[in-house]
Amino acid sequence: MKLLVCGGAGFIGSTFVRERVRVHGDELTVLDKLTYAGRRENLQEVESDIKFVHGAIEDPEAVAGAVGDAEAIVNFAAETHVDRSISGPEEFIMTNMQGTHVLLEAARERGLGYLQVSTDEVYGSIEEGSFTEESPLQPSSPYSATKTGADLLVSSYFHTYGLETVICRGSNNYGPHQYPEKLIPLMVLNALAGDHLPVYGDGKNVRNWLFVEDFARGIGHALLHGAPGEVYNCGGPDECDNLTVVRRIVELCGRDESLIEFVTDRPGHDRRYSLSSAKLGALGWRAQVRFDEGLARTVEWYRDNAWWWDPIRSGAYRDYYERHYGRALKA
Ligand SMILES: NC(=O)c1ccc[n+]([C@@H]2O[C@H](COP(=O)([O-])OP(=O)(O)OC[C@H]3O[C@@H](n4cnc5c(N)ncnc54)[C@H](O)[C@@H]3O)[C@@H](O)[C@H]2O)c1
């Protein structure tokens, strides 16, 4: 297939790009603004097989220049960190909502397929059981609210203009190439460095962990086999609370639990996310990587790839970290 992949230099987008190029031989153009989270390094293994365009999805000219003869647009591009959305929601509104609108217009003008990559966070928190695609949308952070707004806009383009849209909502992803502000890479890199491990609140927030390669396969599956206008949840095979995740990381890194430090909780921190993936399962997708295996692979990847994370940990991320946690990262 010929695809325009927006946000393909980020964590999940680059995993999707590698999978589509290597396994399926797709012809891909990546459009990415290269924010702090987007890195050409993430694409270096497939650099010669893809076309890369540096630009923003909210810029109609950049999108028109990148779309070429693509058959469909797959949109990963987003501001994605909940903590950053709390301290500065503006960019989330611009990228996640305005940017999605520009991409939908580009797809509508050219009659292209459109897949929106979305998140379980649009459903809010659930004490027991799992969300289905019919569950009400109850986002609680500016991040999840802007993702919800984008999803509703995507659905409106199906209902109003007949655009062939599919939405794929993933649960919490983890794996190689994830920017270290997110829980698992943050804890892995701090544990490897013997630095403190800041856990929000009581650490009992539960997440439905999905290995990034499984999500990339799920998105490809929804793109090829999903019905227009439909939403597909793509959840991980295992649930685990944050403190248990951090304890396993401590063990995998050969450290001591005394590194764990409980810090003031994130405002409005959702307690538990859980997705039912039965609908995508009925189309033939299932997660292949259990949490224990995926976490061990992730720790090993960060241990072996200091070239990837060292420039991040020694750059602007240090200032962000100090502002956010009120203490410096170990050098
Ligand atoms: N990480 C998760 O656990 C998770 C779970 C479910 C869904 N998602 C969704 O998957 C998508 C990708 O998430 P991720 O974790 O890979 O994010 P990420 O932050 O690692 O990457 C985002 C990418 O989008 C690019 N980008 C940001 N603003 C842009 C703009 N205005 N124009 C063009 N490119 C822009 C960045 O440069 C980066 O390459 C997002 O839509 C996110 O909401 C993430």
Ligand as a Chemical Component Dictionary entry (heavy atoms), coordinates in Angstrom:
data_LIG
# 
_chem_comp.id                   LIG 
_chem_comp.type                 NON-POLYMER 
_chem_comp.pdbx_formal_charge   0 
_chem_comp.three_letter_code    LIG 
# 
loop_
_chem_comp_atom.comp_id 
_chem_comp_atom.atom_id 
_chem_comp_atom.alt_atom_id 
_chem_comp_atom.type_symbol 
_chem_comp_atom.charge 
_chem_comp_atom.model_Cartn_x 
_chem_comp_atom.model_Cartn_y 
_chem_comp_atom.model_Cartn_z 
_chem_comp_atom.pdbx_ordinal 
LIG N1  N1  N 0  2.035  5.981  23.935 1  
LIG C1  C1  C 0  0.907  5.354  24.225 2  
LIG O1  O1  O 0  0.845  4.619  25.213 3  
LIG C2  C2  C 0  -0.302 5.486  23.327 4  
LIG C3  C3  C 0  -1.389 4.632  23.535 5  
LIG C4  C4  C 0  -2.483 4.726  22.679 6  
LIG C5  C5  C 0  -2.496 5.663  21.678 7  
LIG N2  N2  N 1  -1.447 6.494  21.514 8  
LIG C6  C6  C 0  -1.507 7.452  20.398 9  
LIG O2  O2  O 0  -0.550 7.010  19.443 10 
LIG C7  C7  C 0  -0.009 8.139  18.738 11 
LIG C8  C8  C 0  1.498  8.116  18.806 12 
LIG O3  O3  O 0  1.894  8.126  20.171 13 
LIG P1  P1  P 0  3.424  8.011  20.589 14 
LIG O4  O4  O 0  3.450  7.497  21.975 15 
LIG O5  O5  O -1 4.185  7.352  19.524 16 
LIG O6  O6  O 0  3.801  9.555  20.614 17 
LIG P2  P2  P 0  5.201  10.307 20.534 18 
LIG O7  O7  O 0  5.041  11.498 21.400 19 
LIG O8  O8  O 0  6.344  9.373  20.757 20 
LIG O9  O9  O 0  5.300  10.762 18.999 21 
LIG C9  C9  C 0  4.485  11.743 18.436 22 
LIG C10 C10 C 0  5.046  12.042 17.065 23 
LIG O10 O10 O 0  4.209  13.028 16.449 24 
LIG C11 C11 C 0  5.035  14.083 15.943 25 
LIG N3  N3  N 0  4.261  15.327 15.980 26 
LIG C12 C12 C 0  3.833  15.997 17.082 27 
LIG N4  N4  N 0  3.160  17.105 16.704 28 
LIG C13 C13 C 0  3.136  17.094 15.351 29 
LIG C14 C14 C 0  2.570  17.960 14.376 30 
LIG N5  N5  N 0  1.890  19.056 14.744 31 
LIG N6  N6  N 0  2.727  17.651 13.067 32 
LIG C15 C15 C 0  3.432  16.554 12.689 33 
LIG N7  N7  N 0  4.003  15.720 13.569 34 
LIG C16 C16 C 0  3.843  15.978 14.884 35 
LIG C17 C17 C 0  6.237  14.121 16.865 36 
LIG O11 O11 O 0  7.345  14.776 16.274 37 
LIG C18 C18 C 0  6.471  12.630 17.094 38 
LIG O12 O12 O 0  7.242  12.078 16.050 39 
LIG C19 C19 C 0  -0.633 9.380  19.365 40 
LIG O13 O13 O 0  -1.704 9.797  18.562 41 
LIG C20 C20 C 0  -1.133 8.883  20.710 42 
LIG O14 O14 O 0  -2.249 9.621  21.140 43 
LIG C21 C21 C 0  -0.338 6.443  22.312 44 
# 
loop_
_chem_comp_bond.comp_id 
_chem_comp_bond.atom_id_1 
_chem_comp_bond.atom_id_2 
_chem_comp_bond.value_order 
_chem_comp_bond.pdbx_ordinal 
LIG N1  C1  SING 1  
LIG C1  O1  DOUB 2  
LIG C1  C2  SING 3  
LIG C2  C3  SING 4  
LIG C2  C21 DOUB 5  
LIG C3  C4  DOUB 6  
LIG C4  C5  SING 7  
LIG C5  N2  DOUB 8  
LIG N2  C6  SING 9  
LIG N2  C21 SING 10 
LIG C6  O2  SING 11 
LIG C6  C20 SING 12 
LIG O2  C7  SING 13 
LIG C7  C8  SING 14 
LIG C7  C19 SING 15 
LIG C8  O3  SING 16 
LIG O3  P1  SING 17 
LIG P1  O4  DOUB 18 
LIG P1  O5  SING 19 
LIG P1  O6  SING 20 
LIG O6  P2  SING 21 
LIG P2  O7  DOUB 22 
LIG P2  O8  SING 23 
LIG P2  O9  SING 24 
LIG O9  C9  SING 25 
LIG C9  C10 SING 26 
LIG C10 O10 SING 27 
LIG C10 C18 SING 28 
LIG O10 C11 SING 29 
LIG C11 N3  SING 30 
LIG C11 C17 SING 31 
LIG N3  C12 SING 32 
LIG N3  C16 SING 33 
LIG C12 N4  DOUB 34 
LIG N4  C13 SING 35 
LIG C13 C14 SING 36 
LIG C13 C16 DOUB 37 
LIG C14 N5  SING 38 
LIG C14 N6  DOUB 39 
LIG N6  C15 SING 40 
LIG C15 N7  DOUB 41 
LIG N7  C16 SING 42 
LIG C17 O11 SING 43 
LIG C17 C18 SING 44 
LIG C18 O12 SING 45 
LIG C19 O13 SING 46 
LIG C19 C20 SING 47 
LIG C20 O14 SING 48 
# 
